Amino acid sequence: MSYAAAVALQSAVYQLLREDDALQHLVGDAIFDAQPVSGTVGPYVVLGNEDSRDAGDMTGAGSSHDFTVSVLSGAEGAQGFGQVKLAAEAISAALDQPAVTLSRGHLVGMWLLRARARRIEKGSGRRVDLTFRARIDLG
């Protein structure tokens, strides 16, 4: 198994989200690679967990990465799921690109596996977790 393309994938996903106009309109520059220390106002995006597994074959090394991108409501969570779900929709569209260039390896495909919307913070906040799968060839 190779974990060699994990940083390249994370960097590409982060860059795609930062450059997406629709997502920028909804969350501004509130797109984080780590959970912010202080509370943010309005919805924000955080890159989350990742599970990786071997996907190599006789032709070369490869890996499959299941990763999560989360949208959280921020301090205005009582407004409901609307803004959070709109941001999640924009993320899904931003990552549905036919050709994503990685600094290491070749992205064979990336697709949405599932989405989960739920209340957090004793019901006052909202969260949508989007889980994507990326298949990368390293050979």
Backbone as JSON Lines, residues from 0, in Angstrom:
{"i":0,"aa":"M","n":[0.84,-1.18,0.0],"ca":[0.0,0.0,0.0],"c":[0.88,1.24,0.0]}
{"i":1,"aa":"S","n":[0.4,2.28,-0.65],"ca":[1.13,3.54,-0.67],"c":[0.23,4.68,-0.2]}
{"i":2,"aa":"Y","n":[0.78,5.48,0.67],"ca":[0.1,6.67,1.17],"c":[0.74,7.91,0.58]}
{"i":3,"aa":"A","n":[1.5,7.71,-0.49],"ca":[2.33,8.75,-1.07],"c":[1.54,9.92,-1.65]}
{"i":4,"aa":"A","n":[0.3,9.72,-2.05],"ca":[-0.46,10.79,-2.71],"c":[-1.42,11.49,-1.76]}
{"i":5,"aa":"A","n":[-1.4,11.17,-0.48],"ca":[-2.37,11.74,0.47],"c":[-2.27,13.26,0.56]}
{"i":6,"aa":"V","n":[-1.05,13.76,0.68],"ca":[-0.88,15.21,0.78],"c":[-1.25,15.89,-0.53]}
{"i":7,"aa":"A","n":[-0.91,15.27,-1.65],"ca":[-1.27,15.83,-2.95],"c":[-2.78,15.92,-3.11]}
{"i":8,"aa":"L","n":[-3.5,14.89,-2.68],"ca":[-4.96,14.9,-2.77],"c":[-5.54,15.99,-1.86]}
{"i":9,"aa":"Q","n":[-5.07,16.05,-0.63],"ca":[-5.59,17.06,0.3],"c":[-5.35,18.47,-0.23]}
{"i":10,"aa":"S","n":[-4.18,18.71,-0.76],"ca":[-3.85,20.03,-1.32],"c":[-4.75,20.38,-2.5]}
{"i":11,"aa":"A","n":[-4.98,19.41,-3.38],"ca":[-5.83,19.66,-4.54],"c":[-7.27,19.93,-4.13]}
{"i":12,"aa":"V","n":[-7.79,19.17,-3.18],"ca":[-9.17,19.37,-2.71],"c":[-9.29,20.76,-2.07]}
{"i":13,"aa":"Y","n":[-8.36,21.1,-1.22],"ca":[-8.37,22.41,-0.56],"c":[-8.35,23.54,-1.59]}
{"i":14,"aa":"Q","n":[-7.49,23.41,-2.58],"ca":[-7.37,24.44,-3.62],"c":[-8.66,24.54,-4.44]}
{"i":15,"aa":"L","n":[-9.24,23.41,-4.81],"ca":[-10.51,23.44,-5.56],"c":[-11.59,24.17,-4.79]}
{"i":16,"aa":"L","n":[-11.68,23.89,-3.49],"ca":[-12.7,24.55,-2.68],"c":[-12.42,26.03,-2.52]}
{"i":17,"aa":"R","n":[-11.17,26.41,-2.32],"ca":[-10.82,27.83,-2.15],"c":[-11.09,28.63,-3.42]}
{"i":18,"aa":"E","n":[-11.0,27.99,-4.58],"ca":[-11.15,28.69,-5.85],"c":[-12.57,28.65,-6.4]}
{"i":19,"aa":"D","n":[-13.48,27.95,-5.74],"ca":[-14.84,27.81,-6.27],"c":[-15.69,29.04,-5.94]}
{"i":20,"aa":"D","n":[-16.17,29.71,-6.98],"ca":[-16.94,30.95,-6.81],"c":[-18.24,30.74,-6.04]}
{"i":21,"aa":"A","n":[-18.96,29.67,-6.35],"ca":[-20.24,29.41,-5.66],"c":[-20.02,29.2,-4.17]}
{"i":22,"aa":"L","n":[-19.0,28.45,-3.81],"ca":[-18.71,28.21,-2.4],"c":[-18.22,29.49,-1.73]}
{"i":23,"aa":"Q","n":[-17.39,30.25,-2.42],"ca":[-16.92,31.53,-1.89],"c":[-18.09,32.47,-1.58]}
{"i":24,"aa":"H","n":[-19.08,32.46,-2.44],"ca":[-20.28,33.29,-2.23],"c":[-21.0,32.9,-0.94]}
{"i":25,"aa":"L","n":[-21.0,31.63,-0.59],"ca":[-21.73,31.13,0.57],"c":[-20.95,31.19,1.88]}
{"i":26,"aa":"V","n":[-19.64,30.96,1.83],"ca":[-18.85,30.91,3.07],"c":[-17.68,31.88,3.09]}
{"i":27,"aa":"G","n":[-17.46,32.61,2.01],"ca":[-16.32,33.52,1.96],"c":[-15.02,32.75,2.01]}
{"i":28,"aa":"D","n":[-14.09,33.21,2.83],"ca":[-12.82,32.51,2.93],"c":[-12.78,31.55,4.13]}
{"i":29,"aa":"A","n":[-13.96,31.2,4.65],"ca":[-14.06,30.31,5.82],"c":[-13.96,28.84,5.41]}
{"i":30,"aa":"I","n":[-12.84,28.52,4.79],"ca":[-12.53,27.15,4.37],"c":[-11.22,26.79,5.05]}
{"i":31,"aa":"F","n":[-11.27,25.76,5.91],"ca":[-10.14,25.46,6.77],"c":[-9.63,24.04,6.55]}
{"i":32,"aa":"D","n":[-8.32,23.9,6.73],"ca":[-7.67,22.6,6.67],"c":[-7.64,21.97,8.06]}
{"i":33,"aa":"A","n":[-8.0,22.75,9.08],"ca":[-8.08,22.28,10.46],"c":[-9.24,23.03,11.14]}
{"i":34,"aa":"Q","n":[-9.83,22.4,12.12],"ca":[-10.94,23.02,12.85],"c":[-10.48,24.36,13.44]}
{"i":35,"aa":"P","n":[-11.2,25.46,13.17],"ca":[-10.79,26.75,13.73],"c":[-10.87,26.74,15.26]}
{"i":36,"aa":"V","n":[-9.94,27.44,15.89],"ca":[-9.88,27.49,17.34],"c":[-11.01,28.34,17.9]}
{"i":37,"aa":"S","n":[-11.26,29.47,17.28],"ca":[-12.35,30.33,17.75],"c":[-13.58,30.13,16.87]}
{"i":38,"aa":"G","n":[-14.74,30.42,17.44],"ca":[-15.99,30.26,16.71],"c":[-16.07,31.19,15.52]}
{"i":39,"aa":"T","n":[-16.64,30.72,14.45],"ca":[-16.8,31.55,13.27],"c":[-18.25,31.92,13.11]}
{"i":40,"aa":"V","n":[-18.49,33.04,12.48],"ca":[-19.85,33.5,12.23],"c":[-20.24,33.0,10.84]}
{"i":41,"aa":"G","n":[-21.4,32.43,10.75],"ca":[-21.87,31.92,9.46],"c":[-21.29,30.55,9.17]}
{"i":42,"aa":"P","n":[-21.74,29.94,8.1],"ca":[-21.25,28.59,7.78],"c":[-19.77,28.6,7.41]}
{"i":43,"aa":"Y","n":[-19.11,27.49,7.73],"ca":[-17.72,27.34,7.37],"c":[-17.46,25.88,7.0]}
{"i":44,"aa":"V","n":[-16.34,25.66,6.31],"ca":[-15.98,24.37,5.75],"c":[-14.67,23.89,6.39]}
{"i":45,"aa":"V","n":[-14.63,22.6,6.72],"ca":[-13.43,22.01,7.31],"c":[-13.12,20.69,6.62]}
{"i":46,"aa":"L","n":[-11.87,20.51,6.21],"ca":[-11.44,19.21,5.71],"c":[-11.32,18.29,6.91]}
{"i":47,"aa":"G","n":[-11.79,17.06,6.76],"ca":[-11.87,16.17,7.91],"c":[-11.1,14.88,7.77]}
{"i":48,"aa":"N","n":[-11.69,13.83,8.3],"ca":[-11.06,12.51,8.38],"c":[-10.81,11.91,7.01]}
{"i":49,"aa":"E","n":[-9.86,10.99,6.99],"ca":[-9.51,10.27,5.76],"c":[-9.18,8.83,6.11]}
{"i":50,"aa":"D","n":[-9.69,7.92,5.32],"ca":[-9.31,6.52,5.39],"c":[-8.72,6.15,4.04]}
{"i":51,"aa":"S","n":[-7.59,5.47,4.07],"ca":[-6.92,5.1,2.83],"c":[-6.7,3.6,2.8]}
{"i":52,"aa":"R","n":[-6.76,3.03,1.59],"ca":[-6.49,1.6,1.44],"c":[-5.76,1.37,0.12]}
{"i":53,"aa":"D","n":[-5.1,0.25,0.07],"ca":[-4.36,-0.13,-1.12],"c":[-5.31,-0.33,-2.3]}
{"i":54,"aa":"A","n":[-4.89,0.2,-3.45],"ca":[-5.64,-0.02,-4.67],"c":[-4.68,-0.3,-5.82]}
{"i":55,"aa":"G","n":[-3.51,-0.76,-5.48],"ca":[-2.53,-1.11,-6.51],"c":[-2.89,-2.42,-7.18]}
{"i":56,"aa":"D","n":[-2.3,-2.62,-8.34],"ca":[-2.5,-3.87,-9.06],"c":[-1.2,-4.23,-9.77]}
{"i":57,"aa":"M","n":[-1.27,-5.16,-10.68],"ca":[-0.06,-5.64,-11.36],"c":[0.62,-4.55,-12.19]}
{"i":58,"aa":"T","n":[-0.12,-3.49,-12.53],"ca":[0.47,-2.44,-13.35],"c":[1.15,-1.35,-12.53]}
{"i":59,"aa":"G","n":[0.91,-1.3,-11.23],"ca":[1.58,-0.3,-10.41],"c":[0.87,-0.02,-9.1]}
{"i":60,"aa":"A","n":[1.48,0.84,-8.31],"ca":[0.94,1.21,-7.0],"c":[-0.25,2.16,-7.17]}
{"i":61,"aa":"G","n":[-1.13,2.09,-6.2],"ca":[-2.29,2.98,-6.2],"c":[-2.94,2.96,-4.84]}
{"i":62,"aa":"S","n":[-3.85,3.89,-4.65],"ca":[-4.54,3.98,-3.37],"c":[-5.94,4.52,-3.56]}
{"i":63,"aa":"S","n":[-6.79,4.17,-2.61],"ca":[-8.16,4.67,-2.57],"c":[-8.3,5.44,-1.26]}
{"i":64,"aa":"H","n":[-8.83,6.65,-1.34],"ca":[-8.95,7.53,-0.19],"c":[-10.41,7.93,0.0]}
{"i":65,"aa":"D","n":[-10.97,7.61,1.15],"ca":[-12.28,8.11,1.54],"c":[-12.04,9.26,2.49]}
{"i":66,"aa":"F","n":[-12.48,10.46,2.12],"ca":[-12.23,11.63,2.94],"c":[-13.51,12.43,3.14]}
{"i":67,"aa":"T","n":[-13.53,13.18,4.24],"ca":[-14.72,13.93,4.61],"c":[-14.45,15.43,4.51]}
{"i":68,"aa":"V","n":[-15.42,16.13,3.96],"ca":[-15.45,17.58,3.99],"c":[-16.72,17.95,4.72]}
{"i":69,"aa":"S","n":[-16.59,18.77,5.77],"ca":[-17.74,19.12,6.61],"c":[-18.09,20.59,6.46]}
{"i":70,"aa":"V","n":[-19.39,20.85,6.53],"ca":[-19.91,22.21,6.57],"c":[-20.6,22.36,7.91]}
{"i":71,"aa":"L","n":[-20.22,23.38,8.66],"ca":[-20.82,23.63,9.97],"c":[-21.47,25.01,9.96]}
{"i":72,"aa":"S","n":[-22.51,25.16,10.76],"ca":[-23.3,26.38,10.73],"c":[-22.62,27.57,11.38]}
{"i":73,"aa":"G","n":[-21.71,27.36,12.28],"ca":[-21.11,28.48,12.99],"c":[-22.05,29.01,14.04]}
{"i":74,"aa":"A","n":[-21.85,30.24,14.45],"ca":[-22.61,30.84,15.54],"c":[-24.08,31.06,15.2]}
{"i":75,"aa":"E","n":[-24.44,31.0,13.94],"ca":[-25.82,31.26,13.53],"c":[-26.57,29.98,13.19]}
{"i":76,"aa":"G","n":[-26.27,28.9,13.87],"ca":[-26.85,27.6,13.57],"c":[-28.36,27.53,13.71]}
{"i":77,"aa":"A","n":[-28.93,28.39,14.51],"ca":[-30.37,28.36,14.73],"c":[-31.16,28.7,13.48]}
{"i":78,"aa":"Q","n":[-30.5,29.19,12.45],"ca":[-31.19,29.52,11.21],"c":[-31.62,28.29,10.43]}
{"i":79,"aa":"G","n":[-31.2,27.14,10.83],"ca":[-31.6,25.91,10.16],"c":[-30.54,25.38,9.22]}
{"i":80,"aa":"F","n":[-30.97,24.38,8.43],"ca":[-30.05,23.67,7.56],"c":[-29.82,24.35,6.21]}
{"i":81,"aa":"G","n":[-30.62,25.31,5.85],"ca":[-30.59,25.88,4.5],"c":[-29.22,26.27,4.0]}
{"i":82,"aa":"Q","n":[-28.54,27.18,4.7],"ca":[-27.23,27.66,4.24],"c":[-26.18,26.56,4.26]}
{"i":83,"aa":"V","n":[-26.26,25.69,5.26],"ca":[-25.28,24.61,5.37],"c":[-25.45,23.64,4.19]}
{"i":84,"aa":"K","n":[-26.68,23.32,3.86],"ca":[-26.92,22.41,2.74],"c":[-26.56,23.05,1.39]}
{"i":85,"aa":"L","n":[-26.78,24.35,1.25],"ca":[-26.36,25.02,0.02],"c":[-24.84,24.96,-0.14]}
{"i":86,"aa":"A","n":[-24.12,25.17,0.95],"ca":[-22.66,25.07,0.9],"c":[-22.22,23.64,0.58]}
{"i":87,"aa":"A","n":[-22.9,22.66,1.16],"ca":[-22.58,21.26,0.87],"c":[-22.81,20.95,-0.61]}
{"i":88,"aa":"E","n":[-23.87,21.49,-1.16],"ca":[-24.15,21.32,-2.59],"c":[-23.03,21.93,-3.44]}
{"i":89,"aa":"A","n":[-22.55,23.1,-3.05],"ca":[-21.47,23.76,-3.79],"c":[-20.17,22.95,-3.7]}
{"i":90,"aa":"I","n":[-19.91,22.36,-2.54],"ca":[-18.72,21.51,-2.38],"c":[-18.8,20.31,-3.31]}
{"i":91,"aa":"S","n":[-19.96,19.68,-3.33],"ca":[-20.14,18.5,-4.18],"c":[-19.91,18.86,-5.65]}
{"i":92,"aa":"A","n":[-20.43,20.0,-6.07],"ca":[-20.24,20.43,-7.45],"c":[-18.78,20.78,-7.72]}
{"i":93,"aa":"A","n":[-18.12,21.43,-6.76],"ca":[-16.72,21.84,-6.95],"c":[-15.79,20.64,-7.1]}
{"i":94,"aa":"L","n":[-16.11,19.55,-6.39],"ca":[-15.24,18.38,-6.45],"c":[-15.63,17.4,-7.55]}
{"i":95,"aa":"D","n":[-16.68,17.71,-8.28],"ca":[-17.11,16.88,-9.4],"c":[-16.45,17.4,-10.68]}
{"i":96,"aa":"Q","n":[-15.13,17.33,-10.71],"ca":[-14.34,17.84,-11.83],"c":[-13.82,16.68,-12.66]}
{"i":97,"aa":"P","n":[-13.87,16.81,-13.97],"ca":[-13.38,15.71,-14.8],"c":[-11.86,15.54,-14.75]}
{"i":98,"aa":"A","n":[-11.13,16.61,-14.53],"ca":[-9.66,16.5,-14.53],"c":[-9.1,17.32,-13.38]}
{"i":99,"aa":"V","n":[-8.66,16.63,-12.35],"ca":[-8.01,17.28,-11.22],"c":[-6.54,16.87,-11.25]}
{"i":100,"aa":"T","n":[-5.67,17.86,-11.25],"ca":[-4.24,17.59,-11.3],"c":[-3.69,17.5,-9.89]}
{"i":101,"aa":"L","n":[-2.95,16.43,-9.64],"ca":[-2.29,16.23,-8.36],"c":[-0.79,16.49,-8.52]}
{"i":102,"aa":"S","n":[-0.15,16.94,-7.46],"ca":[1.3,17.14,-7.51],"c":[2.05,15.81,-7.48]}
{"i":103,"aa":"R","n":[1.35,14.75,-7.08],"ca":[1.94,13.4,-7.09],"c":[0.85,12.4,-7.41]}
{"i":104,"aa":"G","n":[1.09,11.54,-8.37],"ca":[0.1,10.55,-8.77],"c":[-0.88,11.11,-9.78]}
{"i":105,"aa":"H","n":[-1.8,10.24,-10.19],"ca":[-2.82,10.59,-11.17],"c":[-4.19,10.25,-10.58]}
{"i":106,"aa":"L","n":[-5.07,11.23,-10.51],"ca":[-6.41,11.0,-10.0],"c":[-7.24,10.29,-11.07]}
{"i":107,"aa":"V","n":[-7.61,9.05,-10.8],"ca":[-8.41,8.27,-11.72],"c":[-9.86,8.72,-11.66]}
{"i":108,"aa":"G","n":[-10.35,8.98,-10.46],"ca":[-11.73,9.44,-10.29],"c":[-11.97,9.87,-8.86]}
{"i":109,"aa":"M","n":[-12.99,10.72,-8.7],"ca":[-13.4,11.18,-7.38],"c":[-14.92,11.33,-7.41]}
{"i":110,"aa":"W","n":[-15.58,10.77,-6.42],"ca":[-17.04,10.82,-6.4],"c":[-17.55,10.89,-4.97]}
{"i":111,"aa":"L","n":[-18.77,11.39,-4.84],"ca":[-19.43,11.49,-3.55],"c":[-19.98,10.13,-3.16]}
{"i":112,"aa":"L","n":[-19.64,9.66,-1.97],"ca":[-20.16,8.39,-1.45],"c":[-21.44,8.59,-0.65]}
{"i":113,"aa":"R","n":[-21.43,9.6,0.24],"ca":[-22.61,9.81,1.09],"c":[-22.54,11.21,1.7]}
{"i":114,"aa":"A","n":[-23.68,11.64,2.18],"ca":[-23.78,12.89,2.91],"c":[-24.65,12.64,4.13]}
{"i":115,"aa":"R","n":[-24.28,13.29,5.23],"ca":[-25.04,13.14,6.46],"c":[-25.27,14.52,7.07]}
{"i":116,"aa":"A","n":[-26.53,14.89,7.24],"ca":[-26.89,16.17,7.86],"c":[-27.43,15.89,9.26]}
{"i":117,"aa":"R","n":[-26.99,16.72,10.22],"ca":[-27.47,16.51,11.58],"c":[-27.35,17.79,12.4]}
{"i":118,"aa":"R","n":[-28.08,17.79,13.51],"ca":[-27.99,18.88,14.47],"c":[-26.81,18.59,15.4]}
{"i":119,"aa":"I","n":[-26.15,19.65,15.82],"ca":[-25.05,19.54,16.77],"c":[-25.21,20.61,17.85]}
{"i":120,"aa":"E","n":[-24.34,20.61,18.8],"ca":[-24.33,21.63,19.86],"c":[-25.7,21.73,20.54]}
{"i":121,"aa":"K","n":[-26.21,20.58,20.98],"ca":[-27.49,20.49,21.68],"c":[-28.64,21.07,20.86]}
{"i":122,"aa":"G","n":[-28.54,20.89,19.54],"ca":[-29.61,21.3,18.65],"c":[-29.49,22.7,18.09]}
{"i":123,"aa":"S","n":[-28.53,23.49,18.58],"ca":[-28.43,24.88,18.11],"c":[-27.6,25.02,16.84]}
{"i":124,"aa":"G","n":[-26.78,24.02,16.52],"ca":[-25.94,24.09,15.34],"c":[-26.34,23.05,14.31]}
{"i":125,"aa":"R","n":[-25.82,23.21,13.11],"ca":[-26.1,22.29,12.01],"c":[-24.77,21.85,11.4]}
{"i":126,"aa":"R","n":[-24.76,20.62,10.86],"ca":[-23.55,20.07,10.26],"c":[-23.93,19.12,9.14]}
{"i":127,"aa":"V","n":[-23.19,19.22,8.04],"ca":[-23.31,18.27,6.94],"c":[-21.9,17.72,6.69]}
{"i":128,"aa":"D","n":[-21.78,16.39,6.75],"ca":[-20.52,15.71,6.44],"c":[-20.67,15.04,5.09]}
{"i":129,"aa":"L","n":[-19.81,15.41,4.16],"ca":[-19.78,14.82,2.82],"c":[-18.57,13.89,2.75]}
{"i":130,"aa":"T","n":[-18.8,12.64,2.39],"ca":[-17.7,11.68,2.26],"c":[-17.5,11.38,0.79]}
{"i":131,"aa":"F","n":[-16.27,11.62,0.34],"ca":[-15.89,11.4,-1.05],"c":[-14.9,10.24,-1.1]}
{"i":132,"aa":"R","n":[-14.81,9.63,-2.26],"ca":[-13.77,8.63,-2.53],"c":[-12.95,9.1,-3.72]}
{"i":133,"aa":"A","n":[-11.64,9.01,-3.55],"ca":[-10.71,9.33,-4.63],"c":[-9.85,8.1,-4.9]}
{"i":134,"aa":"R","n":[-9.7,7.77,-6.16],"ca":[-8.84,6.64,-6.58],"c":[-7.64,7.22,-7.3]}
{"i":135,"aa":"I","n":[-6.44,6.9,-6.8],"ca":[-5.21,7.48,-7.33],"c":[-4.27,6.38,-7.81]}
{"i":136,"aa":"D","n":[-3.72,6.56,-9.0],"ca":[-2.66,5.69,-9.52],"c":[-1.33,6.38,-9.3]}
{"i":137,"aa":"L","n":[-0.36,5.62,-8.85],"ca":[0.97,6.17,-8.6],"c":[2.01,5.7,-9.62]}
{"i":138,"aa":"G","n":[1.61,4.77,-10.47],"ca":[2.57,4.22,-11.42],"c":[2.75,4.97,-12.68]}
